[in-house]
């Protein structure tokens, strides 16, 4: 009898987690479909920024006779922009989602959820990661067609690297979501992060070892090698994979812990759902 009860409880937990994740995923999909012009404008904006940089750099290099040398860097530009697009989506999706929940007055309902607030946020993180990879999957073919370049897209390799690279960005998103709960209007500060993300993606991890332990740096370097040089996941040194995993889990957990501290303080001050 006790065995059946334990098994039933385990099955119920799995079913509950599946239901929660499906609900969060449907909500994210609904928001994208419900506002199609906003979704389309986001894609067009990211692509136009890339096109301006690409064609502007190509024209400038051509005027000084350096077009052939510059063409060698187009692959790195595409991979970097691909990662930046996904990082922005993961970061802003989380930070803006918590802010909107507070504005709508539904954040307290998440805390009262029978699943627990931690479970709700964990499901949301998975949904945000899938959404960010969707943006990357849309913008990457556009960039390849525009530039005429080709890259290695081995999903068993780049998939885990992308997920682990984006997890520290999720941690940063948690930090800014916590700041938004406490200080409400932090949009200008939050906007500055997109430039910080560019710097982290472009950081030379190989030239200065300690940089590898910053968010995005190690993952960006590995993604460049995987997509430009065709390096497979199992061909990377164990030390590189270890740094990637440690930074991914560490920054994500630290960010979530900072968010919980900020949310706890916001509850004590009575401003959790106020905006």
N, C-alpha and C positions, 0 to 999 in steps of 0.2 A: 504493500500500500504506500509506504513512504517513497519507494522508488518511482511509482507512477506520479506521485505528487511532485517530486523533484523534476522529473522529465517534463511534466506539464508546465511547471513554472519556467523551465528553461525555454520551452517552446513558446510560451507566452511572452517572454522577454525578447526573443528573436522577432516574433510577430510585431510586438510593440515598436521595436527599433525600426523595422521595415516600414511600418505605417508612418512613423514620425518622419523618416527620411523622405518617403514618398510625398508627404504633405509639404515639407519644406521645398522639395524640388518642384512640385506643382506651383507653389507660390512664386518661386523665382521665374519659372517659365511664364506664368500668367502676367507678371509685371513686364516682362520683355515683350510679350505679344500684345498686352493691353495698351502699350504706348509705342506703336511701331515707328512713328516719326523720330522719337527720341532714340530708339535703338538704332535705326538707320543712320541718324546723324552722328552717333558715337562711332560707328564703323567708318563712315565717310571722313570724319575729322581725323581719326588715327591714320587712315590711308593717305589723306591729303598732306599731313605733316611729313610722312615718309616720302611722298612724291616730291615735295618741295626740296627736302634735303638731298634726295637722290639726283634729281635733274639739275638742281643748283650746283651740287658738287661736280657733276659730270660736265656741265657747261664751263665751270671755272677751271677744271683740270684740262679741258680741251683747249681753252684759250691760251694756256701756258705750255701745251704739249705734253701734259702728264696724264692723259686719259688712260693709257695702258697700265701705268703704275697704280692709278686709283682703282681700276677694275678689280685688282687683287683684294681690295678691302670691301668690296660690295657684299661678299658672303658674310663677313663679320658684321657688317651693318644690318643685314637682313636678320641674322640670328639674334643680334642685340635688340633690334626693334621688336622681333617676335616675342622675346622674353619680356621686354618692357611692357608690351601690350597686355600680356597675361598678368604681370605683376600689378599694373594699374588696376585691372579688373578685380583681382583678388583683394587688393588693399581698399579700394573705394567701395566695393560691394559690402564688405564687412563694416567698415566705419560708417558709411551712409545708412546701412540697414538699421543699425542700432540707433542712430540719430532719428531716423524716420519712425521707428517704433516708439521712441520717447515722444516725438511730436504728435503721433496718432493716439497716444495714451494707451498703447497696448503692451508696453514693456513690462508692466506689473503682471499682466496675464501670463507672460512667458515665465516669470518667476513662480507663478502658481500652477504651472503645468504639471500634470501627474507624472510626466516623464522626467522632470527635474530640469532646472535651467542649464546645467552642464551638458545634459544630453541634447537639449535643443540647440545649443551653440555648437556642439560637435557635429550634429547633422547639418547645421548651417554651413560650417566650414567645408564639409565635403561638397555641398551644393555649390558654394562659391568657387571652389577649386575646379569643379566640372564646368561652371560657367566661364571662368577665366580661360580654360583650355578651349572652350568653344570659340571665344574671341580670337584666340591664337590660330585655331584651325581655319577661321574665316580670313584673317589678314595675311597669313603666310602664303597661300596660293596667289593672292593679289600682288604681293611683293615679288614673287618669283616670276610671274608673267610680266610685270612692269620692267624688271631688271634683266630678264632673260637668263638669270642664273639658275643653277641646279644645286640642290643640297641633298644630303643623305637623311632620309626620314625613316629611321628604323624604330618603330613604335615601342618594342620591348626595351629599347635603350633609352630613347628620349622621354618616354612616358614616366618612368620612375624618377629620372633626373629632374624633370619639370615639376613633378609633385613635391619632391624634397626641396627644390629651389624656392618654390612658392610658399612653403610653410613658414619660413621666417617673415615673409611679407604679411602673412596672416597674423603673426604675432605683433607686428607693427600696427596692423589695423586694429587689433584689440586695444593697444595702448591709446590710440587716438579715439577709439570708441569710448573708452573710459574717461578721457579728457572731455569728450563731448557731453557725457553725463554730468560731469561736475561743473564745467564752465560754459556749456551750451554752444556758444558761437565760436568755433575753432576752425571755420572753413579756410580762412587765409593761411593759417599755420598748416592745415592739412594739405593744401594745394602745394606747399613748398616741397612736400615729400616726393612729388613726381620727379623733381630735379635731383633729389638725393638718390632716388632709385636709378636714374641714369648714371650718376657717378659710381654707384656700387656695381652696376652691370659692366661698366667700362674699366673698372679697377684692374690693374695688372697683377693678378694673383701670383703668377709665376715669378715676377720680379721682386716681390716683397711678400715673403711667406705669411707673416701675421695677418695680412689683409684677407687671407682665406677664411678667417673665422668671423668675418663680418657677414651680415645677411646678403644673399644673392651672389657674392663674389665667387665662391667655389663652384656653385652650380652654373654660373654664367660661363666660367672657363671650361667646365666639362661639357656643357651643351655646345660650345663653339667647336670643340674637338670632335664631338659625336656627329654634328651635322656637316661640318666642313671637311673633316679628315676621315669620317666613316668609322671612328673608334667605337667598338661595341662595349656594352656595359661591363662585361666580365674582363675586358682588356685594360680597364683603368686600374691603377695601383690601389691596393687595399687602403692605404693611408688617405688617398683622395676620397674614396667612398666613405671612409670613417668620418672625415671632416664634414662631408656633405650631410650625413645622417645626424651627427651630433649637433651641428648648427641648426638643422631643420627642426629637430625635436626640442632643442634647448630654447631657441628664440620663440617658438610657438607657445611652449608652456610658460615661459617668462611673461610673454605678452598677455596670455589669458589670466595669469596670476595678478598682473598689474590691473587688468580690467576688473577682476573680482574685488580687489582692494578699492578701486575707484567707485564701483557700484555700491559696495558696503558703506563707504563714506557718504555717497549720495543718498542712500536710504536713511542714514543717521541724520543728515541735514534736511531730510524731507523733500529733496529735489529730484528724486529718481525719475518720476514721470512728468515733471514740469519742464516747460520749454519757453 
